[in-house]
Amino acid sequence: MFDPSAARREPFVEIIARFAREDGDHATPVPGLTLHRRSEQAVPSCGAYRPSFALIAQGAKEVTLGHETYLYGGSDYLLTSFDLPVTSQIVQASPEKPYLSMIFEIDVAKIPPLLALLDRPAAAADDARDAAAALSEGTAAEQRGMSVAALTSELEDAALRLLRLLDRPGDIPALLPLIEQELIFRLLTGPHAARLRQMAMAESQSNQIARACAWLKEHYALPLRIEDLARRVSMSVSSLHHHFKAITAMSPMQYQKQLRLQEARRLMVETMLDAGSAGHQVGYESPSQFSREYARQFGAPPLRDAGRTRRSLLDRPSREPDRLSPEMLSEG
């Protein structure tokens, strides 16, 4: 049976396969754009996703945020509007039909000027209040900093034009700003636009949570006092807890723990650091607590998991070994 969505994916598949000939993560001449290829289903991998638009041209994957799992493939896109530690797994890939994806990082600073162009000032203010109310009153799923939505033809067209810049690198300086503006426009008029609009509001609760996430990323090894973090982002402790968990599906403590464990894993795999030193370096005072929480997160004690992960990276055919994050930016 003819599948129109598969037919629309063919140009994406052709371009990504041509510029990502080997398994791995591939930077491109287009700033913010990375391409990704895998020829087999993979074990779960941990990493930090940044604000981005992700599209799978071929294959499928699962992304787990907290205790929630998002499954998406060729007819969807993944929108990430916050820095989020996640676990991901490619669930559909083979040498004959490899997993192929593209990621385009969203520069949140470029959203406010576009909003000013899209909306009259009064309408923009009303829209901002509506977005804030919707996020504040919505269900937890509606407030998440990550979502999967159906790919529209307009968004698909803009994404394909972005990819086609790879064949015309001389056009990048002139056309990239226009395509980027259109992509953000399509996202801002899509079903999950409220998330991005909230991110653009300097005093919004979403922006305050984004600042809290940024501070935790920079200081994950330090002891965390919720009262101090709340004061840094001008929120009450109760409000910080409520909105942080609504957006990230984790408490601040759980978010910090994810960052610590992911960094410890990276240190053991990439720098051959022993488990005790890695745990201490990321902020654990108790080796037994570190080992216990690490095994709960990754399914094996630190040294066994690090060895297994190191072997899996060395076994990949890519000439350049991957970092531990699922892909260079936020695997799509």
C-alpha positions in Angstrom: 0.0 0.0 0.0 1.3 3.5 -0.9 2.3 5.5 2.1 2.2 9.3 1.4 4.1 10.1 4.5 6.9 7.7 3.5 7.0 9.3 0.1 7.4 12.7 1.7 10.3 11.4 3.8 12.3 10.3 0.7 14.1 13.7 0.1 15.0 13.8 3.8 16.3 10.2 3.7 18.4 10.9 0.6 20.0 14.1 1.9 20.7 12.8 5.4 22.1 9.5 4.1 24.4 11.3 1.7 25.8 13.7 4.4 25.9 11.1 7.2 27.4 8.1 5.5 28.6 6.4 8.6 26.9 5.7 11.9 27.4 8.5 14.3 26.7 12.2 14.9 27.6 14.6 12.1 28.0 18.4 12.4 27.1 20.4 9.3 28.0 23.8 7.8 24.6 25.0 8.8 24.9 26.4 12.3 22.7 24.6 14.8 22.0 21.7 12.4 23.3 18.1 13.1 22.6 14.9 11.3 22.4 11.4 12.9 22.7 7.9 11.7 22.4 4.5 13.4 22.3 1.1 11.7 20.9 -0.9 14.6 18.6 -0.6 17.5 20.6 0.6 20.5 20.6 0.1 24.3 19.1 3.1 26.3 21.5 6.0 26.3 21.5 9.1 28.6 22.1 12.7 27.6 21.1 16.3 28.0 18.6 17.7 25.4 18.7 21.4 24.7 15.9 23.5 23.1 15.6 22.0 19.7 13.4 20.8 16.9 14.0 17.1 16.0 12.7 15.2 13.0 13.2 11.5 12.1 13.5 10.8 8.4 13.7 7.0 8.9 13.2 4.8 11.9 11.8 5.5 15.3 12.9 6.1 18.9 11.8 6.5 22.5 12.8 9.4 24.8 12.1 9.1 28.5 11.8 12.2 30.6 11.4 11.4 34.3 8.9 8.5 34.3 7.3 9.5 31.0 8.2 8.0 27.6 7.7 9.7 24.2 7.7 7.5 21.1 8.0 9.2 17.7 8.9 8.5 14.1 8.6 9.9 10.6 5.1 11.5 11.0 6.0 13.4 14.2 8.5 15.9 15.5 10.0 16.3 18.9 10.0 19.8 20.4 12.3 20.4 23.4 12.0 23.8 25.0 14.2 23.4 28.1 17.6 21.8 29.0 16.4 18.4 30.0 18.4 15.2 31.1 16.7 12.2 29.4 17.2 8.6 28.5 16.7 7.7 24.8 16.6 4.5 22.8 16.5 3.9 19.0 13.8 1.3 18.6 13.7 1.0 14.8 16.8 0.7 12.7 18.7 -1.8 10.5 21.6 -1.8 8.1 19.1 -1.8 5.2 17.0 1.0 6.6 19.2 2.9 9.1 17.8 5.3 11.6 18.3 8.8 10.1 17.4 12.1 11.9 18.1 15.8 11.9 18.2 18.2 14.8 18.0 22.0 14.7 18.8 23.9 17.8 16.3 26.6 18.8 17.8 30.0 19.8 15.3 31.1 22.4 16.6 34.7 22.1 15.2 34.8 18.6 11.6 34.2 19.7 10.7 37.6 21.1 11.5 39.6 18.0 9.4 37.2 15.9 6.5 37.4 18.4 6.7 41.2 18.0 6.3 40.8 14.3 3.5 38.2 14.5 1.3 40.0 17.0 0.2 43.6 17.6 1.4 44.8 21.0 -1.9 44.5 22.7 -2.6 41.2 21.1 0.8 39.9 22.1 0.2 40.9 25.8 -3.2 39.1 25.7 -1.6 36.1 24.1 1.2 36.0 26.6 -1.4 36.1 29.5 -3.4 33.3 27.8 -0.3 31.2 27.4 0.7 31.7 31.0 -2.8 30.8 32.2 -2.9 27.7 29.9 0.4 26.4 31.2 -0.4 27.3 34.8 -3.9 25.6 34.7 -3.1 22.8 32.3 -2.3 19.2 33.1 1.2 18.1 33.9 1.6 16.7 30.3 0.5 20.1 28.9 3.2 21.9 30.8 6.2 19.7 30.0 9.3 21.1 28.4 9.2 18.3 25.9 6.4 17.2 23.5 5.7 15.2 20.4 3.3 16.6 17.7 2.2 15.7 14.2 4.4 17.1 11.5 2.6 19.6 9.3 3.3 20.1 5.7 4.4 23.7 6.3 6.9 22.7 9.0 8.1 19.8 6.8 8.7 22.1 3.9 10.8 24.5 6.0 12.8 21.6 7.4 13.5 20.3 4.0 14.7 23.7 2.7 17.0 23.8 5.7 18.5 20.4 4.7 18.9 21.5 1.1 21.2 24.3 2.2 23.8 21.6 2.6 24.0 21.3 -1.2 24.3 25.1 -1.5 26.7 26.2 1.3 27.1 29.6 -0.4 23.4 30.3 0.3 23.7 29.7 4.0 24.5 33.2 5.2 21.6 34.7 3.2 18.9 32.0 3.5 19.5 30.4 6.9 18.0 33.4 8.9 14.9 33.3 6.7 14.4 29.6 7.1 15.1 29.7 10.8 12.5 32.4 11.2 10.0 30.4 9.3 10.7 27.3 11.4 10.2 29.2 14.6 7.1 30.8 13.2 5.6 27.4 12.4 6.4 26.1 15.9 4.9 29.3 17.4 1.7 28.7 15.6 1.6 24.9 16.3 -0.2 23.0 19.0 2.6 23.4 21.6 3.4 27.1 20.9 2.6 28.1 24.5 5.8 26.5 25.7 8.0 28.6 23.4 6.1 31.8 24.0 6.5 31.3 27.8 10.2 30.8 27.3 10.4 34.1 25.6 8.7 36.0 28.5 11.5 37.3 30.8 9.4 37.1 33.9 7.4 34.0 33.1 7.4 31.0 35.4 8.8 29.0 32.5 11.7 31.4 32.2 12.3 31.2 35.9 12.5 27.4 35.7 14.8 27.7 32.8 17.1 29.8 34.9 16.9 27.2 37.7 17.9 24.5 35.2 20.8 26.5 33.9 22.1 27.1 37.4 21.8 23.4 38.3 23.7 22.5 35.1 26.6 24.8 36.0 26.7 23.8 39.7 25.5 20.2 39.8 28.4 19.1 42.0 27.5 21.5 44.8 25.1 20.7 47.7 21.6 21.8 46.8 19.5 23.9 49.1 16.0 24.4 47.6 15.6 27.7 49.5 18.7 29.1 47.9 17.7 28.0 44.4 14.2 29.5 44.8 15.7 32.8 45.9 18.0 32.8 42.9 15.1 32.6 40.5 12.7 34.8 42.5 10.2 32.1 43.4 8.8 30.7 46.5 9.9 27.2 47.5 6.4 25.7 46.9 6.1 27.5 43.5 9.5 26.3 42.4 8.7 22.7 43.3 5.4 22.8 41.5 6.4 24.4 38.3 9.8 22.7 38.1 8.2 19.2 38.3 5.4 20.3 35.9 8.0 21.3 33.3 10.8 18.8 33.7 8.8 15.8 35.2 11.4 15.8 38.0 12.0 17.6 41.3 15.1 19.9 41.4 16.9 17.2 43.5 16.0 14.5 40.9 17.2 16.8 38.1 20.5 17.4 39.8 20.9 13.6 40.4 20.4 12.9 36.7 23.1 15.5 35.8 25.5 14.1 38.4 25.1 10.5 37.3 25.4 11.3 33.6 28.5 13.3 34.1 30.0 10.5 36.3 29.3 8.0 33.6 31.0 10.2 31.0 34.1 10.6 33.3 34.4 6.8 33.7 33.9 6.0 30.1 35.9 8.9 28.4 38.6 9.6 30.9 38.9 6.1 32.6 38.2 7.6 36.0 37.5 5.1 38.7 34.1 4.9 40.3 35.0 6.4 43.6 36.8 9.4 42.0 34.0 10.0 39.5 31.3 9.9 42.2 33.3 12.3 44.4 34.0 14.7 41.5 30.2 15.1 40.7 29.3 15.7 44.3 28.7 12.4 46.1 30.2 12.1 49.5 29.2 8.5 50.0 30.6 5.9 47.6 27.9 3.4 48.5 25.1 5.9 47.8 26.7 6.8 44.5 27.0 3.1 43.5 23.4 2.4 44.6 21.9 5.4 42.7 24.1 4.7 39.7 22.9 1.1 39.4 19.3 2.2 39.8 19.7 4.7 37.0 21.8 2.6 34.5 20.9 -1.0 35.5 24.4 -2.0 36.6 27.1 -1.0 39.1 29.4 1.8 37.9 32.4 -0.1 36.7 30.4 -2.8 35.0 28.2 -0.3 33.2 31.2 1.9 32.2 33.0 -1.1 30.8 29.9 -2.2 28.9 29.3 1.3 27.5 32.9 1.7 26.5 32.8 -1.6 24.6 29.6 -0.6 22.8 31.1 2.7 21.7 34.3 0.9 20.4 32.2 -1.6 18.5 30.4 1.0 16.5 31.6 1.4 12.9 31.8 5.2 13.1 35.3 6.5 12.8 34.7 9.1 15.4 33.5 7.7 18.8 30.3 9.2 20.2 30.1 11.1 23.4 27.7 9.7 25.9 24.8 12.0 25.1 22.5 10.3 22.6 23.7 12.6 19.9 25.6 15.8 19.6 22.8 18.1 20.4 19.7 16.3 21.4 19.2 13.1 19.5 16.2 13.3 17.2 
